[in-house]
């Protein structure tokens, strides 16, 4: 049986640093409405999440930080690594030039 595509936006593949409240992760793919990242932290579907995606390639001396709020939609465990899919509800650019 063919799985239906549930994504609303085209996904971009890439490894970007993700900062979590008390941990870190790295993206596998992302769009303006969702993200999939890997981490050693544990999450549960339906859980609210806040995280920051660090965009170092824009300006290595002053990376752009994208602060996101969303909800966990899926978790895939692979040993000590957790794959986390989250819907992004809102995001803001953090001002790093203060």
C-alpha positions as CSV (number, residue, x, y, z in Angstrom):
1,X,0.0,0.0,0.0
2,X,1.4,3.4,-1.0
3,X,1.8,5.9,1.8
4,X,0.1,9.2,1.3
5,X,2.3,12.3,1.4
6,X,1.2,14.5,4.3
7,X,3.7,17.3,4.0
8,X,2.4,20.8,3.1
9,X,5.7,22.2,1.9
10,X,8.7,21.0,-0.1
11,X,11.4,19.7,2.2
12,X,15.0,20.9,2.0
13,X,17.7,18.3,2.9
14,X,20.6,19.4,5.0
15,X,22.4,19.2,8.3
16,X,22.0,22.3,10.4
17,X,22.6,22.6,14.2
18,X,19.5,22.5,16.4
19,X,19.6,23.9,19.9
20,X,17.1,22.4,22.3
21,X,16.4,23.6,25.9
22,X,18.8,21.1,27.4
23,X,20.4,19.5,24.4
24,X,21.4,19.6,20.8
25,X,20.4,18.0,17.5
26,X,21.0,18.1,13.8
27,X,18.5,18.5,11.0
28,X,17.9,15.9,8.3
29,X,15.4,17.9,6.4
30,X,13.2,20.9,7.0
31,X,10.6,23.3,5.5
32,X,8.8,26.4,6.6
33,X,6.1,24.2,8.2
34,X,8.1,21.3,9.6
35,X,11.4,19.8,10.6
36,X,13.0,16.3,11.1
37,X,16.1,16.2,13.3
38,X,18.1,13.7,15.2
39,X,19.0,14.0,18.9
40,X,19.8,12.0,22.0
41,X,16.9,13.6,23.9
42,X,13.6,11.9,24.3
43,X,10.3,13.3,23.0
44,X,6.7,12.2,22.7
45,X,4.1,12.8,19.9
46,X,1.8,15.7,20.8
47,X,4.5,17.3,23.0
48,X,5.1,21.1,22.5
49,X,8.6,22.0,21.6
50,X,10.8,25.1,21.3
51,X,14.1,24.9,19.4
52,X,16.5,27.1,17.6
53,X,18.0,26.4,14.1
54,X,21.5,27.9,13.8
55,X,22.2,29.2,10.2
56,X,25.9,29.6,10.3
57,X,26.4,29.7,6.5
58,X,24.7,33.1,6.2
59,X,27.3,34.9,8.3
60,X,29.9,32.7,10.1
61,X,30.9,35.6,12.4
62,X,27.3,36.2,13.5
63,X,25.0,33.2,12.7
64,X,21.4,33.7,12.1
65,X,19.3,32.0,14.8
66,X,15.7,30.9,13.9
67,X,13.7,30.4,17.1
68,X,10.8,28.0,16.5
69,X,7.8,26.8,18.4
70,X,5.8,23.7,17.4
71,X,4.5,20.2,18.2
72,X,6.1,16.8,17.9
73,X,4.2,14.7,15.4
74,X,6.4,11.6,15.2
75,X,9.4,10.0,17.0
76,X,11.6,7.2,15.6
77,X,14.0,5.5,18.0
78,X,17.2,4.0,16.7
79,X,19.4,3.0,19.6
80,X,20.4,6.1,21.5
81,X,19.4,8.4,18.6
82,X,15.9,9.7,18.4
83,X,14.5,10.9,15.1
84,X,12.0,13.7,15.8
85,X,9.5,15.1,13.3
86,X,7.8,18.3,14.4
87,X,5.3,20.7,12.9
88,X,6.5,24.3,13.1
89,X,3.6,26.6,14.3
90,X,5.6,29.9,14.5
91,X,9.2,31.2,14.2
92,X,11.1,34.4,14.7
93,X,14.6,35.5,13.8
94,X,16.7,36.2,16.9
95,X,18.6,39.5,16.8
96,X,22.3,38.7,17.3
97,X,23.5,42.3,16.5
98,X,22.8,43.9,19.9
